[in-house]
């Protein structure tokens, strides 16, 4: 569970980075463009912020619960 927590924290930060910077190679992927088509640009950003916050929050919670004892 500890490694899952670390992965979720890194994934959450990565999602925030993608949403903030919108790198062209990643932002023009078909799946993201489908979200843009359905939700609009602002809706897609909000969706990614919520998704990133959920991953980050759950990862931090798992880190707190499963921190290896020294």
PEBELSUL-V811560 format. One record per pair of residues at least 12 apart in sequence whose C-alpha atoms are under 10 Angstrom apart, sorted by the first residue. I is the first residue (numbers start at 1). J is the second residue. D is the distance in whole Angstrom. If there is no record, write none. Layout:
I	J	D
I	J	D
This chain:
1	59	10
1	62	7
1	63	8
1	65	9
1	66	7
1	67	9
2	59	9
2	62	7
2	63	6
2	64	9
2	65	9
2	66	6
2	67	7
2	68	8
3	59	10
3	62	9
3	63	9
3	66	10
4	58	10
4	59	7
4	62	8
4	63	9
5	55	9
5	56	9
5	57	10
5	58	7
5	59	4
5	60	7
5	61	8
5	62	5
5	63	5
5	64	9
5	65	10
5	66	8
5	67	10
6	56	9
6	59	6
6	60	8
6	62	9
6	63	7
7	55	9
7	56	9
7	59	7
8	52	9
8	54	9
8	55	5
8	56	6
8	57	9
8	58	7
8	59	5
8	60	8
8	62	9
8	63	10
9	52	9
9	53	9
9	54	10
9	55	7
9	56	5
9	57	8
9	58	8
9	59	5
9	60	7
9	61	10
9	62	10
9	63	9
10	52	10
10	55	9
10	56	8
10	59	9
11	52	7
11	55	7
11	56	7
11	59	9
12	48	9
12	49	9
12	50	10
12	51	8
12	52	4
12	53	6
12	54	8
12	55	5
12	56	5
12	57	8
12	58	9
12	59	8
13	52	7
13	53	9
13	55	9
13	56	7
14	52	8
14	56	10
15	48	7
15	49	8
15	50	10
15	51	8
15	52	5
15	53	9
15	55	9
15	56	9
16	45	9
16	48	7
16	49	6
16	50	9
16	51	9
16	52	6
16	53	8
16	56	10
17	49	10
17	52	10
18	45	9
18	48	9
18	49	10
18	52	10
19	44	9
19	45	6
19	46	9
19	47	10
19	48	7
19	49	7
19	52	9
20	45	8
20	48	10
20	49	9
22	45	10
32	44	8
32	48	10
35	47	9
35	48	10
